[in-house]
Amino acid sequence: MKILVLNCGSSSIKYKLLDMINKEELSSGAVEKIGMKGSFLKHVRRDGQKVLLKGEILEHRIGIEYILGVLTSQKHGCIESLEEINAVGHRVVHGGEKFNSSVLITEEVIQKITECIEIAPLHNPPNLAGINAITELLPTVPQVAVFDTAFHQTMPNYAYMYGIPHSLYTKYGIRRYGFHGTSHRYVSRRAADFLGLDYNNSRIIVAHLGNGASICAIKNGKSVDTSMGFTPIEGLMMGTRSGDVDLGVVTFLMEKEMIGSASVSTLFNKHSGVLGVSGVSSDMRDVDKAKGEGNERARLAWDMYEYKVMKYISGYIGVLNGVDAIVFTGGVGENQTETREYVCKQLAYLGVKVDFDLNKVSKGKEILLSTPESAVNICVIPTDEEFMIASDTLDIVQQN
């Protein structure tokens, strides 16, 4: 069965076509700068060759038409016709409290996703645009929604509730939802298999570290707490997001700078975090280079980033009453060896022992970093959200 996975952002569409019978990736790519000047599609063919196609892509529907066109093209494609696509799996960021698992998309599901726009105004509209485009272009193909928030619906109420009047929760649904759920679910399951742990009788902490970052405490296969909250801004300091910040700072700046909610949202989502502190970049590779050249603000941003990661991991060890495995994933988690070393050294009191020479050369692949004497397993598991989405899609389509 061939499944197309779509991840529609505000100005981009990431895609991957997988043959789930043979567990093979047929092609992948992304449409960038939708609705802007200079939009393009970058496509990775089945043979690994990369192709760049430029064009005027004004909306998501046109972008998806480009994707379907390149997948079936004689020169760059991997299928002969669109009839070979058996199902489409969509990443949907926010399912609120309405969804605790992936679902077959129906009119009722679309309506419920639409109702979540109020709490995810930047993410759910492009997700819906992708669903609507496939409905028009491939009307007979079943579609499945896989929610970032669904995995975290197992959190207990004392972990997801905020200390605000309860009426605001009942009226607006204000609570911790958490994100990156598809990644945390895939990585924790794969880590249990990789380490030979019983997933349903385990305590695992997953550190998904990238430009967006979150940490999740997983007990017996279920999320019991996670660092992101009502929105993806809460928790760790990220590439451009501030992470945890005193609410008083927000109201203080709104008064002093005379800015409204839209401007303050942009400030804390787009101009803060590693970029805001360092003044260099939101990319940790650029910050690493700058701190190596003696840039003190880059060093400060780096130290703050690592400290927050260590702080959350340490806190979740308490939440889980111990830990069997700590897993690093995401672009930074898989490749930034210095951060992994820092965290592991801070956890030496737990009996964590790591081969730091191996850590220095291990990037972007599954690997066990802890030594046989270590009281806690430390490993790297590259995330594969697209495979998780395709797996859910396959299961749901076969059930229906």
Secondary structure, DSSP 8 states (H G I E B T S, - for coil): -EEEEEEE-SS-EEEEEEETTTTEEEEEEEEESTTSTT-EEEEE-TTS-EEEEE----SHHHHHHHHHHHHH-TTT-S-SSGGGEEEEEEEES--TTT-SS-EE--HHHHHHHHHGGGG-TTTHHHHHHHHHHHHHHSTTS-EEEEETTGGGGGS-HHHH--SS-HHHHHHH--S---S-HHHHHHHHHHHHHHHT--GGG-EEEEEEESSSEEEEEEETTEEEEES--SSTTSSS--SS---S--HHHHHHHHHHTT--HHHHHHHHHHS-HHHHHHSS-SSHHHHHHHHHTT-HHHHHHHHHHHHHHHHHHHHHHHHHTS-SEEEEEHHHHHH-HHHHHHHHHHTGGGT--B-HHHHHH--SS-EE-B-TT-SSEEEE----HHHHHHHHHHHHHHH-
